[in-house]
Amino acid sequence: MNTFLQEIRSAVLATLVLAAVCCGVYPLVVWGIAQGAFHGQANGSLLVAKDGTVRGSKLLGQNFTAGKYFHPRPSAAGNGYDAANSSGSNLGPTSQKLKDAIQARIAAYRKENHLPDTEAVPADAVTASGSGLDPHISLQNAKWQAVRVARARAVSEDTVRELIQQNIDGADFGILGEAGVNVLRLNLALDQRK
């Protein structure tokens, strides 16, 4: 009986020590390292306007619909760009619903950007990303939208194209993925432009 109680006491003590280390000490150490070495990333990669207000995260897409803004990829996350409901549409390539949605998006994209019916529309302009929260659009998508944005803001296309170039994120490690334009950063740069 005495041995049994010693075993119970050892098990309880080991559980308390491991709980303190794994649920207290370790998370605090990791948090401290992250705050010191990767402060911006550890706090959500937030984009802050000149007036100090947080405008969003450079890692999460946001919906912009006004003509003076660049529009992001379509989203299937919740009611659109809802980080709490991140997901794709789960519609497959044989889905008629997906085909109809893409055709409607192509027509809308051509209309709002004044493109002829013969012009190919970038795939990222009409298809949602897997997470529904992709913050980037392709360079071609940004170039097609630049004309509309320049007209809506009454600025030169060259000015808008220069801002596009300033907001390109290259491929990860120089080889993974493609370069893309961060829509939130680009739209904030347009708003902050004098």
N, CA, C and O of each residue as an XYZ file, in Angstrom:
776
protein
N       0.818     -1.195      0.000
C       0.000      0.000      0.000
C       0.863      1.262      0.000
O       0.549      2.244     -0.673
N       1.938      1.218      0.755
C       2.846      2.353      0.845
C       3.476      2.631     -0.514
O       3.641      3.795     -0.881
N       3.833      1.597     -1.269
C       4.430      1.744     -2.587
C       3.418      2.363     -3.552
O       3.786      3.193     -4.384
N       2.167      1.973     -3.451
C       1.113      2.503     -4.305
C       0.967      4.011     -4.115
O       0.855      4.749     -5.093
N       0.967      4.474     -2.866
C       0.853      5.918     -2.582
C       2.068      6.683     -3.097
O       1.938      7.813     -3.569
N       3.234      6.081     -3.008
C       4.441      6.727     -3.537
C       4.346      6.886     -5.058
O       4.751      7.907     -5.613
N       3.805      5.864     -5.715
C       3.634      5.929     -7.166
C       2.630      7.024     -7.551
O       2.847      7.763     -8.511
N       1.550      7.117     -6.807
C       0.546      8.156     -7.066
C       1.157      9.530     -6.861
O       0.971     10.426     -7.684
N       1.887      9.698     -5.763
C       2.526     10.980     -5.473
C       3.525     11.338     -6.573
O       3.585     12.495     -6.990
N       4.303     10.375     -7.048
C       5.277     10.622     -8.126
C       4.564     11.019     -9.420
O       5.004     11.928    -10.124
N       3.465     10.335     -9.726
C       2.714     10.642    -10.947
C       2.110     12.044    -10.886
O       2.158     12.784    -11.868
N       1.539     12.410     -9.726
C       0.949     13.747     -9.565
C       2.037     14.811     -9.647
O       1.849     15.837    -10.300
N       3.162     14.582     -8.997
C       4.267     15.540     -9.026
C       4.803     15.701    -10.456
O       5.061     16.822    -10.893
N       4.972     14.590    -11.185
C       5.448     14.667    -12.567
C       4.457     15.429    -13.437
O       4.858     16.214    -14.297
N       3.167     15.200    -13.216
C       2.142     15.912    -13.979
C       2.205     17.410    -13.705
O       2.115     18.210    -14.636
N       2.357     17.799    -12.444
C       2.431     19.226    -12.097
C       3.683     19.882    -12.668
O       3.624     21.007    -13.164
N       4.814     19.186    -12.603
C       6.058     19.738    -13.149
C       5.949     19.894    -14.663
O       6.300     20.940    -15.209
N       5.461     18.846    -15.346
C       5.313     18.932    -16.799
C       4.291     19.997    -17.200
O       4.478     20.687    -18.202
N       3.222     20.133    -16.431
C       2.228     21.171    -16.721
C       2.847     22.554    -16.581
O       2.609     23.429    -17.413
N       3.639     22.753    -15.537
C       4.279     24.059    -15.333
C       5.265     24.368    -16.458
O       5.327     25.497    -16.945
N       6.037     23.356    -16.867
C       7.025     23.567    -17.924
C       6.341     23.740    -19.283
O       6.628     24.694    -20.006
N       5.446     22.826    -19.627
C       4.842     22.832    -20.962
C       3.752     23.895    -21.136
O       3.531     24.379    -22.247
N       3.080     24.256    -20.060
C       1.984     25.227    -20.158
C       2.357     26.603    -19.623
O       1.559     27.535    -19.723
N       3.515     26.745    -19.074
C       3.909     28.035    -18.513
C       5.263     28.499    -19.006
O       5.362     29.495    -19.723
N       6.307     27.779    -18.623
C       7.678     28.199    -18.922
C       7.946     28.189    -20.431
O       8.391     29.192    -20.989
N       7.677     27.062    -21.087
C       7.968     26.952    -22.520
C       7.224     28.006    -23.341
O       7.863     28.690    -24.141
N       5.901     28.175    -23.185
C       5.223     29.221    -23.965
C       5.765     30.617    -23.704
O       5.845     31.427    -24.627
N       6.139     30.915    -22.461
C       6.704     32.237    -22.157
C       8.056     32.438    -22.840
O       8.348     33.532    -23.324
N       8.874     31.404    -22.882
C      10.177     31.504    -23.542
C       9.988     31.728    -25.048
O      10.629     32.597    -25.638
N       9.100     30.934    -25.662
C       8.846     31.081    -27.096
C       8.257     32.460    -27.391
O       8.660     33.108    -28.357
N       7.317     32.912    -26.578
C       6.717     34.240    -26.755
C       7.793     35.325    -26.649
O       7.817     36.247    -27.464
N       8.670     35.226    -25.668
C       9.730     36.218    -25.490
C      10.685     36.262    -26.673
O      11.065     37.342    -27.124
N      11.075     35.094    -27.181
C      11.961     35.042    -28.346
C      11.256     35.649    -29.561
O      11.847     36.432    -30.304
N       9.998     35.283    -29.753
C       9.245     35.807    -30.895
C       9.095     37.322    -30.813
O       9.238     38.010    -31.823
N       8.810     37.851    -29.626
C       8.659     39.299    -29.474
C       9.980     40.021    -29.721
O       9.991     41.126    -30.263
N      11.083     39.407    -29.328
C      12.379     40.043    -29.526
C      12.899     39.932    -30.942
O      13.400     40.909    -31.499
N      12.786     38.748    -31.531
C      13.390     38.503    -32.843
C      12.440     38.757    -34.011
O      12.879     39.149    -35.093
N      11.141     38.538    -33.800
C      10.170     38.647    -34.893
C       8.939     39.418    -34.435
O       7.816     38.927    -34.551
N       9.145     40.609    -33.922
C       8.051     41.364    -33.296
C       6.856     41.568    -34.227
O       5.722     41.305    -33.826
N       7.079     42.022    -35.443
C       5.974     42.278    -36.371
C       5.210     41.021    -36.722
O       3.980     41.009    -36.697
N       5.935     39.957    -37.053
C       5.287     38.709    -37.419
C       4.556     38.085    -36.231
O       3.469     37.533    -36.397
N       5.138     38.166    -35.049
C       4.524     37.567    -33.861
C       3.231     38.273    -33.476
O       2.405     37.706    -32.761
N       3.054     39.479    -33.933
C       1.852     40.244    -33.591
C       0.896     40.399    -34.769
O       0.065     41.307    -34.777
N       1.007     39.520    -35.765
C       0.021     39.474    -36.837
C       0.401     40.189    -38.121
O      -0.443     40.317    -39.007
N       1.632     40.660    -38.261
C       2.058     41.373    -39.475
C       1.072     42.480    -39.822
O       0.603     42.579    -40.956
N       0.766     43.309    -38.834
C      -0.246     44.346    -38.992
C       0.264     45.519    -39.816
O       1.436     45.890    -39.744
N      -0.651     46.099    -40.606
C      -0.353     47.307    -41.371
C      -1.015     48.469    -40.660
O      -2.228     48.473    -40.451
N      -0.216     49.450    -40.292
C      -0.703     50.585    -39.524
C      -0.638     51.833    -40.397
O       0.386     52.111    -41.021
N      -1.734     52.581    -40.437
C      -1.793     53.819    -41.222
C      -0.981     54.899    -40.527
O      -0.571     54.741    -39.377
N      -0.754     55.996    -41.235
C       0.031     57.096    -40.677
C      -0.601     57.686    -39.424
O       0.099     58.218    -38.562
N      -1.938     57.592    -39.321
C      -2.603     58.133    -38.135
C      -2.580     57.157    -36.962
O      -3.135     57.453    -35.904
N      -1.939     55.988    -37.139
C      -1.780     55.038    -36.049
C      -2.855     53.964    -35.971
O      -2.779     53.084    -35.113
N      -3.846     54.014    -36.839
C      -4.894     52.994    -36.801
C      -4.452     51.746    -37.557
O      -3.803     51.830    -38.599
N      -4.810     50.609    -37.021
C      -4.500     49.342    -37.667
C      -5.487     49.145    -38.806
O      -6.699     49.208    -38.600
N      -4.970     48.907    -40.009
C      -5.816     48.761    -41.190
C      -6.013     47.305    -41.588
O      -6.868     47.006    -42.422
N      -5.243     46.401    -41.012
C      -5.375     44.988    -41.329
C      -4.026     44.300    -41.242
O      -3.040     44.883    -40.790
N      -4.002     43.065    -41.677
C      -2.772     42.281    -41.707
C      -2.348     42.092    -43.153
O      -3.182     41.887    -44.034
N      -1.048     42.162    -43.387
C      -0.575     41.948    -44.758
C      -0.690     40.489    -45.168
O      -0.423     40.148    -46.321
N      -1.086     39.616    -44.235
C      -1.224     38.194    -44.517
C      -2.653     37.775    -44.843
O      -2.880     36.641    -45.266
N      -3.626     38.675    -44.653
C      -5.032     38.336    -44.855
C      -5.670     39.273    -45.864
O      -5.516     40.491    -45.774
N      -6.383     38.708    -46.820
C      -7.086     39.510    -47.805
C      -8.267     40.247    -47.187
O      -8.839     39.812    -46.187
N      -8.615     41.354    -47.795
C      -9.788     42.130    -47.396
C     -10.574     42.471    -48.649
O     -10.012     42.561    -49.741
N     -11.852     42.658    -48.488
C     -12.691     42.949    -49.642
C     -12.703     44.444    -49.941
O     -13.008     45.256    -49.068
N     -12.376     44.796    -51.160
C     -12.471     46.160    -51.660
C     -13.361     46.108    -52.892
O     -13.114     45.313    -53.799
N     -14.397     46.946    -52.937
C     -15.309     46.902    -54.072
C     -15.388     48.217    -54.833
O     -15.830     48.226    -55.982
N     -14.977     49.323    -54.234
C     -15.054     50.624    -54.904
C     -14.109     50.654    -56.106
O     -13.063     50.005    -56.103
N     -14.489     51.407    -57.119
C     -13.703     51.498    -58.340
C     -12.316     52.072    -58.143
O     -11.421     51.808    -58.947
N     -12.114     52.857    -57.088
C     -10.813     53.491    -56.863
C      -9.812     52.568    -56.177
O      -8.670     52.954    -55.928
N     -10.249     51.342    -55.873
C      -9.373     50.373    -55.210
C      -9.114     49.171    -56.104
O      -9.929     48.820    -56.956
N      -7.956     48.547    -55.888
C      -7.678     47.271    -56.512
C      -8.524     46.227    -55.803
O      -8.658     46.253    -54.580
N      -9.090     45.314    -56.567
C      -9.958     44.294    -56.011
C      -9.162     43.010    -55.789
O      -8.323     42.652    -56.616
N      -9.417     42.319    -54.684
C      -8.691     41.081    -54.385
C      -9.278     39.890    -55.121
O     -10.225     40.022    -55.897
N      -8.705     38.737    -54.864
C      -9.271     37.486    -55.385
C     -10.644     37.279    -54.760
O     -10.900     37.772    -53.661
N     -11.522     36.565    -55.435
C     -12.791     36.192    -54.797
C     -12.510     35.329    -53.562
O     -11.469     34.677    -53.473
N     -13.435     35.334    -52.628
C     -13.254     34.569    -51.399
C     -14.453     33.680    -51.135
O     -15.596     34.069    -51.375
N     -14.180     32.483    -50.640
C     -15.243     31.571    -50.235
C     -15.273     31.433    -48.718
O     -15.976     30.573    -48.189
N     -14.523     32.264    -48.020
C     -14.429     32.175    -46.562
C     -15.580     32.930    -45.902
O     -15.598     34.161    -45.883
N     -16.526     32.191    -45.370
C     -17.663     32.808    -44.687
C     -18.402     33.748    -45.611
O     -18.773     33.367    -46.721
N     -18.620     34.975    -45.165
C     -19.250     36.001    -45.993
C     -18.204     36.758    -46.799
O     -18.449     37.884    -47.234
N     -17.072     36.164    -46.996
C     -15.993     36.787    -47.756
C     -14.931     37.354    -46.839
O     -15.190     38.287    -46.078
N     -13.757     36.802    -46.910
C     -12.588     37.266    -46.149
C     -12.815     37.203    -44.648
O     -12.298     38.039    -43.907
N     -13.575     36.228    -44.195
C     -13.853     36.016    -42.776
C     -12.807     35.041    -42.243
O     -12.890     33.840    -42.499
N     -11.823     35.554    -41.502
C     -10.722     34.716    -41.024
C     -11.192     33.609    -40.087
O     -10.513     32.592    -39.951
N     -12.330     33.788    -39.447
C     -12.856     32.750    -38.558
C     -13.460     31.590    -39.353
O     -13.675     30.512    -38.800
N     -13.732     31.796    -40.630
C     -14.315     30.754    -41.473
C     -13.465     30.503    -42.709
O     -13.995     30.338    -43.808
N     -12.170     30.473    -42.535
C     -11.259     30.281    -43.653
C     -11.495     28.932    -44.318
O     -11.428     27.885    -43.674
N     -11.772     28.977    -45.616
C     -11.960     27.738    -46.359
C     -12.119     28.033    -47.836
O     -12.347     29.175    -48.235
N     -11.998     27.001    -48.633
C     -12.293     27.097    -50.045
C     -13.759     26.758    -50.261
O     -14.485     26.489    -49.303
N     -14.192     26.771    -51.499
C     -15.591     26.480    -51.800
C     -15.881     24.988    -51.825
O     -17.037     24.578    -51.716
N     -14.830     24.165    -51.970
C     -14.947     22.709    -52.102
C     -15.717     22.295    -53.347
O     -16.224     21.175    -53.415
N     -15.811     23.180    -54.332
C     -16.439     22.830    -55.603
C     -15.354     22.317    -56.548
O     -14.309     22.949    -56.700
N     -15.603     21.184    -57.174
C     -14.624     20.557    -58.043
C     -14.719     21.040    -59.477
O     -15.636     21.788    -59.816
N     -13.789     20.626    -60.326
C     -13.743     21.089    -61.714
C     -14.941     20.666    -62.553
O     -15.177     21.249    -63.612
N     -15.695     19.682    -62.117
C     -16.880     19.265    -62.866
C     -18.156     19.923    -62.338
O     -19.244     19.647    -62.844
N     -18.037     20.778    -61.342
C     -19.197     21.421    -60.729
C     -19.782     22.502    -61.646
O     -19.078     23.426    -62.053
N     -21.054     22.379    -61.961
C     -21.724     23.397    -62.783
C     -21.824     24.711    -62.026
O     -21.736     25.784    -62.623
N     -22.008     24.629    -60.708
C     -22.093     25.842    -59.885
C     -20.777     26.631    -59.975
O     -20.796     27.857    -60.082
N     -19.641     25.928    -59.932
C     -18.337     26.589    -60.049
C     -18.168     27.202    -61.437
O     -17.695     28.332    -61.564
N     -18.550     26.466    -62.473
C     -18.432     26.984    -63.844
C     -19.279     28.241    -64.030
O     -18.829     29.216    -64.633
N     -20.503     28.213    -63.511
C     -21.379     29.381    -63.629
C     -20.817     30.578    -62.875
O     -20.875     31.708    -63.358
N     -20.266     30.321    -61.671
C     -19.683     31.409    -60.876
C     -18.491     32.031    -61.589
O     -18.343     33.253    -61.607
N     -17.644     31.196    -62.174
C     -16.463     31.703    -62.883
C     -16.887     32.508    -64.109
O     -16.318     33.568    -64.371
N     -17.871     32.027    -64.861
C     -18.347     32.763    -66.035
C     -18.903     34.126    -65.630
O     -18.660     35.124    -66.307
N     -19.651     34.167    -64.525
C     -20.196     35.443    -64.044
C     -19.072     36.378    -63.602
O     -19.124     37.580    -63.863
N     -18.064     35.832    -62.938
C     -16.929     36.654    -62.495
C     -16.130     37.176    -63.686
O     -15.671     38.318    -63.667
N     -15.961     36.361    -64.710
C     -15.245     36.800    -65.920
C     -15.981     37.971    -66.562
O     -15.365     38.977    -66.915
N     -17.293     37.842    -66.712
C     -18.081     38.917    -67.319
C     -17.991     40.193    -66.479
O     -17.825     41.283    -67.027
N     -18.100     40.065    -65.162
C     -18.021     41.239    -64.286
C     -16.635     41.881    -64.344
O     -16.521     43.107    -64.373
N     -15.582     41.059    -64.359
C     -14.213     41.578    -64.410
C     -13.978     42.348    -65.711
O     -13.417     43.444    -65.696
N     -14.408     41.772    -66.827
C     -14.237     42.451    -68.113
C     -15.001     43.767    -68.132
O     -14.497     44.771    -68.634
N     -16.197     43.766    -67.596
C     -17.018     44.977    -67.607
C     -16.392     46.078    -66.745
O     -16.266     47.215    -67.199
N     -16.002     45.758    -65.523
C     -15.485     46.808    -64.632
C     -14.116     47.315    -65.049
O     -13.750     48.447    -64.733
N     -13.350     46.480    -65.760
C     -12.014     46.896    -66.204
C     -11.958     47.233    -67.685
O     -10.875     47.427    -68.236
N     -13.123     47.305    -68.338
C     -13.238     47.705    -69.740
C     -12.357     46.860    -70.658
O     -11.622     47.390    -71.491
N     -12.441     45.540    -70.494
C     -11.668     44.626    -71.331
C     -12.559     44.052    -72.426
O     -13.736     43.784    -72.188
N     -12.014     43.862    -73.615
C     -12.805     43.233    -74.690
C     -13.041     41.750    -74.385
O     -12.320     41.145    -73.593
N     -14.044     41.191    -75.016
C     -14.391     39.784    -74.795
C     -13.290     38.832    -75.241
O     -13.265     37.674    -74.824
N     -12.398     39.301    -76.069
C     -11.322     38.440    -76.566
C     -10.131     38.386    -75.613
O      -9.261     37.528    -75.757
N     -10.086     39.291    -74.646
C      -8.941     39.363    -73.728
C      -9.063     38.311    -72.630
O     -10.111     38.170    -72.000
N      -7.979     37.577    -72.413
C      -7.972     36.565    -71.359
C      -7.964     37.246    -69.991
O      -7.287     38.253    -69.783
N      -8.720     36.682    -69.080
C      -8.809     37.209    -67.718
C      -7.896     36.361    -66.829
O      -7.932     35.133    -66.917
N      -7.081     36.987    -65.976
C      -6.213     36.202    -65.096
C      -7.029     35.264    -64.204
O      -8.083     35.643    -63.693
N      -6.536     34.049    -64.024
C      -7.264     33.042    -63.243
C      -7.522     33.516    -61.812
O      -8.579     33.235    -61.246
N      -6.560     34.234    -61.226
C      -6.749     34.656    -59.839
C      -7.820     35.738    -59.693
O      -8.236     36.042    -58.575
N      -8.265     36.314    -60.792
C      -9.327     37.327    -60.729
C     -10.704     36.692    -60.623
O     -11.670     37.359    -60.254
N     -10.800     35.413    -60.944
C     -12.116     34.768    -60.988
C     -12.211     33.491    -60.157
O     -13.288     32.903    -60.060
N     -11.112     33.054    -59.559
C     -11.141     31.860    -58.719
C     -10.679     32.204    -57.310
O      -9.762     33.003    -57.124
N     -11.314     31.598    -56.329
C     -10.944     31.832    -54.934
C      -9.727     30.990    -54.579
O      -9.498     29.934    -55.170
N      -8.960     31.457    -53.623
C      -7.818     30.677    -53.147
C      -8.315     29.576    -52.217
O      -9.478     29.577    -51.814
N      -7.442     28.646    -51.880
C      -7.817     27.539    -50.999
C      -8.271     28.000    -49.633
O      -9.179     27.404    -49.054
N      -7.660     29.050    -49.104
C      -8.034     29.544    -47.776
C      -9.156     30.561    -47.847
O      -9.867     30.777    -46.866
N      -9.319     31.193    -49.013
C     -10.291     32.276    -49.135
C      -9.766     33.584    -48.580
O     -10.498     34.573    -48.539
N      -8.503     33.610    -48.148
C      -7.941     34.796    -47.497
C      -6.655     35.287    -48.162
O      -5.917     36.071    -47.565
N      -6.380     34.846    -49.369
C      -5.138     35.206    -50.051
C      -5.044     36.724    -50.211
O      -5.941     37.333    -50.795
N      -3.976     37.346    -49.706
C      -3.849     38.804    -49.787
C      -3.265     39.305    -51.106
O      -3.183     40.515    -51.317
N      -2.859     38.404    -51.992
C      -2.165     38.793    -53.218
C      -3.005     38.583    -54.473
O      -3.894     37.733    -54.521
N      -2.691     39.387    -55.483
C      -3.177     39.157    -56.828
C      -1.958     39.083    -57.737
O      -0.873     39.539    -57.375
N      -2.143     38.506    -58.913
C      -1.030     38.389    -59.853
C      -0.683     39.757    -60.437
O      -1.479     40.695    -60.384
N       0.500     39.844    -60.985
C       0.934     41.094    -61.626
C       0.020     41.441    -62.798
O      -0.320     42.607    -62.995
N      -0.379     40.435    -63.577
C      -1.266     40.693    -64.710
C      -2.617     41.223    -64.237
O      -3.169     42.143    -64.840
N      -3.142     40.655    -63.177
C      -4.406     41.115    -62.610
C      -4.280     42.581    -62.179
O      -5.170     43.387    -62.448
N      -3.188     42.917    -61.520
C      -2.977     44.300    -61.082
C      -2.848     45.241    -62.282
O      -3.372     46.354    -62.251
N      -2.164     44.809    -63.324
C      -1.995     45.664    -64.503
C      -3.327     45.937    -65.198
O      -3.560     47.053    -65.661
N      -4.208     44.928    -65.277
C      -5.513     45.150    -65.896
C      -6.348     46.116    -65.057
O      -7.089     46.930    -65.608
N      -6.236     46.035    -63.744
C      -7.025     46.899    -62.875
C      -6.461     48.325    -62.784
O      -7.177     49.252    -62.406
N      -5.187     48.496    -63.128
C      -4.529     49.794    -62.982
C      -5.237     50.889    -63.771
O      -5.326     52.021    -63.295
N      -5.734     50.588    -64.943
C      -6.403     51.587    -65.776
C      -7.655     52.104    -65.069
O      -7.882     53.312    -65.000
N      -8.467     51.180    -64.545
C      -9.692     51.562    -63.835
C      -9.385     52.397    -62.596
O     -10.039     53.409    -62.345
N      -8.395     51.973    -61.830
C      -8.042     52.681    -60.600
C      -7.511     54.078    -60.915
O      -7.855     55.044    -60.232
N      -6.674     54.185    -61.948
C      -6.124     55.495    -62.328
C      -7.236     56.449    -62.737
O      -7.220     57.620    -62.357
N      -8.198     55.960    -63.507
C      -9.325     56.809    -63.925
C     -10.159     57.236    -62.727
O     -10.529     58.404    -62.609
N     -10.456     56.296    -61.840
C     -11.304     56.598    -60.679
C     -10.638     57.598    -59.738
O     -11.323     58.373    -59.069
N      -9.315     57.585    -59.685
C      -8.586     58.492    -58.790
C      -8.073     59.738    -59.512
O      -7.489     60.621    -58.885
N      -8.285     59.812    -60.805
C      -7.834     60.937    -61.616
C      -6.324     61.157    -61.476
O      -5.855     62.279    -61.284
N      -5.580     60.055    -61.576
C      -4.117     60.112    -61.568
C      -3.616     59.377    -62.810
O      -4.377     58.678    -63.477
N      -2.351     59.541    -63.106
C      -1.800     58.894    -64.297
C      -1.637     57.389    -64.060
O      -1.428     56.933    -62.936
N      -1.739     56.647    -65.148
C      -1.523     55.205    -65.059
C      -0.103     54.896    -64.614
O       0.134     53.909    -63.918
N       0.856     55.752    -65.020
C       2.243     55.529    -64.619
C       2.396     55.601    -63.107
O       3.155     54.824    -62.527
N       1.690     56.519    -62.463
C       1.736     56.638    -61.006
C       1.216     55.365    -60.360
O       1.819     54.851    -59.417
N       0.107     54.860    -60.861
C      -0.489     53.642    -60.302
C       0.427     52.450    -60.551
O       0.606     51.612    -59.667
N       1.008     52.365    -61.746
C       1.899     51.246    -62.058
C       3.168     51.289    -61.190
O       3.710     50.246    -60.825
N       3.627     52.481    -60.869
C       4.790     52.613    -59.988
C       4.460     52.086    -58.590
O       5.283     51.418    -57.963
N       3.249     52.390    -58.104
C       2.828     51.882    -56.799
C       2.676     50.355    -56.825
O       2.956     49.682    -55.834
N       2.234     49.821    -57.956
C       2.147     48.362    -58.086
C       3.537     47.761    -57.910
O       3.715     46.804    -57.155
N       4.526     48.328    -58.612
C       5.890     47.815    -58.520
C       6.437     47.873    -57.099
O       7.196     46.996    -56.688
N       6.053     48.905    -56.347
C       6.536     49.060    -54.977
C       5.895     48.069    -54.014
O       6.401     47.867    -52.910
N       4.788     47.448    -54.415
C       4.067     46.550    -53.511
C       4.055     45.104    -53.986
O       3.144     44.339    -53.669
N       5.071     44.743    -54.744
C       5.218     43.358    -55.197
C       5.955     42.565    -54.124
O       6.993     42.992    -53.618
N       5.404     41.413    -53.790
C       6.099     40.460    -52.928
C       6.654     39.376    -53.833
O       5.910     38.731    -54.572
N       7.963     39.176    -53.774
C       8.598     38.179    -54.626
C       8.303     36.763    -54.166
O       7.655     36.550    -53.141
N       8.779     35.811    -54.927
C       8.627     34.401    -54.562
C       9.358     34.140    -53.249
O      10.413     34.721    -52.995
N       8.795     33.266    -52.419
C       9.442     32.928    -51.148
C      10.791     32.279    -51.424
O      10.903     31.376    -52.254
N      11.807     32.750    -50.720
C      13.179     32.281    -50.875
C      13.670     32.417    -52.312
O      14.646     31.778    -52.707
N      12.987     33.252    -53.088
C      13.388     33.500    -54.459
C      12.978     32.435    -55.462
O      13.159     32.623    -56.665
N      12.418     31.300    -54.984
C      12.071     30.216    -55.904
C      10.686     29.624    -55.673
O      10.141     28.992    -56.577
N      10.104     29.806    -54.500
C       8.826     29.161    -54.182
C       7.662     30.082    -54.507
O       7.548     31.173    -53.949
N       6.805     29.640    -55.407
C       5.640     30.431    -55.776
C       5.981     31.501    -56.793
O       7.080     31.537    -57.346
N       5.018     32.366    -57.022
C       5.185     33.451    -57.978
C       5.122     34.788    -57.250
O       4.590     34.888    -56.144
N       5.666     35.796    -57.884
C       5.557     37.147    -57.335
C       4.091     37.569    -57.382
O       3.363     37.196    -58.301
N       3.672     38.331    -56.412
C       2.294     38.811    -56.371
C       2.241     40.202    -55.762
O       3.203     40.666    -55.150
N       1.108     40.853    -55.938
C       0.916     42.207    -55.421
C       0.009     42.122    -54.202
O      -1.086     41.565    -54.278
N       0.458     42.671    -53.079
C      -0.344     42.681    -51.862
C      -1.403     43.769    -51.994
O      -1.078     44.956    -52.021
N      -2.667     43.369    -52.078
C      -3.767     44.296    -52.370
C      -3.957     45.319    -51.250
O      -4.132     46.504    -51.534
N      -3.929     44.896    -50.003
C      -4.132     45.834    -48.895
C      -3.027     46.884    -48.856
O      -3.306     48.076    -48.722
N      -1.766     46.446    -48.973
C      -0.662     47.415    -48.963
C      -0.771     48.381    -50.131
O      -0.527     49.578    -49.973
N      -1.135     47.872    -51.300
C      -1.263     48.724    -52.482
C      -2.379     49.746    -52.297
O      -2.194     50.924    -52.602
N      -3.527     49.313    -51.806
C      -4.638     50.238    -51.606
C      -4.332     51.274    -50.525
O      -4.745     52.428    -50.638
N      -3.610     50.867    -49.478
C      -3.200     51.843    -48.460
C      -2.218     52.863    -49.047
O      -2.282     54.052    -48.738
N      -1.308     52.374    -49.902
C      -0.356     53.286    -50.547
C      -1.090     54.277    -51.450
O      -0.703     55.443    -51.525
N      -2.144     53.828    -52.135
C      -2.941     54.724    -52.961
C      -3.639     55.788    -52.103
O      -3.672     56.963    -52.468
N      -4.191     55.367    -50.971
C      -4.887     56.300    -50.078
C      -3.921     57.314    -49.454
O      -4.288     58.467    -49.227
N      -2.684     56.876    -49.178
C      -1.711     57.768    -48.524
C      -0.987     58.668    -49.510
O      -0.295     59.605    -49.112
N      -1.148     58.382    -50.806
C      -0.480     59.186    -51.829
C      -1.052     60.607    -51.828
O      -2.265     60.806    -51.754
N      -0.164     61.573    -51.912
C      -0.628     62.975    -51.906
C      -0.874     63.413    -53.317
O      -1.269     64.556    -53.549
